[in-house]
């Protein structure tokens, strides 16, 4: 079988790629560069400086909002990972149980539903049950939003595993639960980690749903940044946004590595 030689990309393709990447990432690059600007005016370059990072440490309101976002992100990602993994196991190992179509439809609804609708419906729910809006309402809302993403990631990995491995463990005396914990769970663990990181990133980034479900004194970082930007962009906002970009980028890279590891393990455990 003859091997076709590799063709060089055309000039049009190269220009289109460069323009597309510039459209996506040039504003982020400018934001990062101006976070090191020594001038108080964000549109005037005054030289390189770490001044605004130092002043950010004295901004208690911004640091409090960042701590709030971090706590909500960790808690909601953990709950979403637990519930999403259980839902993925039910859909992958539960067979054709009654109500499966309704269950899967309700589970995947947040994937396609506008965040405004989700946030408003959750707000009405919390008002109906007379729940005080704050940390836990935002956490529940973010768990509802991110659980479906975890389910998709874990279910795709479960679908590629060879179930005969669990059956062999049960033939050797393991019960279904022990076989799942001893055999299947280690194989899907990288996808569970990737799902957690994805859920954490989505929670950290959310503005719309959090604005509906938060209360006084419990503003998340996106809400705080949005409220201050409406009055004008401050240099400290460039600094905190740069730190968030670095953190999210690190989480995405780690999630990508975990997903690749899960894919390799899934291929090795897939039936021939």
N, C-alpha and C positions, 0 to 999 in steps of 0.2 A: 504494500500500500504506500503510494507516494505521499510524502509530506509536503504540504503547501508552504511556500516561503512566507515569512511574516511580511506584511505590507506596512509601509510607513504611513502614519496618519497624515491626512491632507492639511494644508494650511488653514482651511476653513474650520476643520475640527479642532485644531490647536487654538485658534482664536476664540472659537465658541467656548472651549473649556476654560481658557484664561478669563474671559469675560464673566462666565458663570461663577467661577471661584471668587473673582473680585467682587461681584455683586453680593455674594454670600458672606465673605469674610473680611472685606476691606473695612466696613464700619467697625467690626470687632477689633481689628488691628489698630485703627485710629484711636478707639477708646482706650486700649491698653497703653498705647504710646503716651496719650495725654494724661494718663494716671500718674505719670512720672514728670509732669510739667510743673515747673517751679512757680509759674504765674498763677494768680488767683482767677484770672479770666480764662475760661476753658477754651476759648477760641484764639488765644494769643500764646505763642510758644515762648517760654521764658527760661529754657534750659532744663537739664535733667536734675531731678530732685526726688527724694523720698519723703518730702514734707507732708504730703497729704496722707500717706500711710501712717505717719506718726500722729497726725491730728485725728485720724480715724480711731486710734486707740483711746482718745479722750471723748469720743462721741458716744455717750452712754445709750442714747435712744437707738442709734444704728446697731450697736453691739447687742442690745437687748433684743431687737428684732431678729438679728442673725442667730442668736441663741435660741429664740423661739422657733425659727425655721428649722434649725438643726434638730431640736427635740421632736418637733412634729414629723420631720422627715424620717428620723430613725424609728420612731414608734409606729407611724403609719406604714413604712416599708416592711417592718417586722410583721405586723398584723396582716398586711396584704400578702406577704410571702407565705405565711402559715395558711391563710384561708385559700389563697390561689393555688397552692400546692395540693391541698385537700380536694379542691374542685377539679383540678387536672387529673388527679387519681380517680375521682368518681367518674369523670367523662371517659377516661382511657381504660379503666378496669371494671367499670360498673355495668357494662353491657347495655342492652336496651331497656333500662328501667323506666317505670311510669313517670311521666313528666320530664323526660330528658330534654325534649325539644324546648319546652318552656324554660327549664333551668338554664340551658345553654344560651337561649335568647336573652334572658334577663342578665346573665353573667357578662355577655359580650356587648350589651347595650351601651355602656359608657364609652366603648371604642368609637362609636359613630354618633353618639348624641352630643349636641353642642354643650360646651361647658356652662354656658349661661343657663340652659335648661336644667342641667344637673345641679348647679349651685342654687337656683331658685327653688327647686323641688326639695332639696335638703334643708334650706332655710324654712320653708313652710312646715316641714316635718319637725324641726327643732322648736318652732314656735308652737305647734300643735301639742307637743309633749311638755311644753314649758321648760325646756332645757336652757340653762345659762350658757350663752355662747362664749367660747374661749378656746383653751388648748384642746379639750377633748372633742368639741364639735368639729374643729378643723381637722383633727386627727381622723375622726370617723369619716369625714367627707373625703379626705385624701386616700383613705383606705378603700373607700368605694370606687374612687377613680382609678387607682393603680392595681387593684386586685385582678382585673381582667387581663392586664398586660402580663402579670406573673403567670396567670393560667395559660395564656397562649404560649409563653416560652417553655414552661414545664411540660405542657401537654405535647408539644411538638417533639420534645426529647423522649417522652414516654412512648410515643408512637413509633419511634425508631429502634426501640430496644427489643431484644429477643425474649419473649415471655417464657421460653423453655428454661432459662436460667432460674427463674423463680420456681418453676415446676420441679427442676432438679433438686433445688434446696428443700422443697416440701417432700419430695421422695426420700430425702435423707433424714427426715424427721422434724423439719421446721414447720411451724404453723404459718398461715398466710401472712400474719402481721410480722412475725420474725423474719420470714423470707424476704418481705419487702424491705425491712430495715437493714438486713444483712447483705442483700444482693442489689436490689434496685436503687435504694437511697444513695449509696456511694456513687452509682453511675450517673444519677441525675443531680447530684450535689452541685456540680459547676453551673448547671442551668438554674438551679435554685438561687445560687449566689448572684448570677447574672440578672435574674428577675428581681432580687432585692435591690441591687444597684440601680436598675432601671426605675423601680418604684421610688427609690430615694431621690433620684434625679428629677423625676416628674413632680414629686412633692415639693422639692426645693424650688422648682421653677414656677409653680402654679400661682397665679394672681386672681383669676376670675372666681374660682370656687372658694378660695380663702376669703375673698372680700365679702362673699355672701354669708359665710358661716363664722367669721371671727367676731370678737366683741371688744369692748373698751379695754385697753391695756394688754392686748394679746395680738398685736399686729405682727405679721410675718415680714420677712425682709423684702420680698417683692412689693408688698403693700406700702411699706415704709419708703422704699425707693420711688415708687410711683407718686406718692403724696408729696415728696420733696421735689421731684422733677417738675411737677406742675407749677411750682413757684420759681423754677430756674435750676439749671444744672450746676451743682456744686462740685468742686474738685474731689471731695471725699467720696462722692457717688461713683466717680470713675475708678477710684481706688477699690471700693468694696465690690464693684462689678468685676474688676480684674481678678480679685481673689475668688469670686464665685465662678468665673470662667475657668480659672485654673483648677478649682475643686471639681467642677462638673467634668472637665476634660479628663482629669485623673480617674474619676468614677467610670466614664465611658470607656476609657482604655482598659481599665480593669474588667469591666463587664464584657468587652469584646474578647479579651484573653480568656475569660472564664467560658464564654460561649464557644470559642474555638476548641478549648479543652473538652467541653461537653460534647461537641460534634465529633471529635476524634474518638472519645470513649464510646459514643453511640455507634459509630461505624464499626469499631472493634467488637461491640456486643450485638450488632445487628445480625439477623439470620443470613446465611450465605445463599 
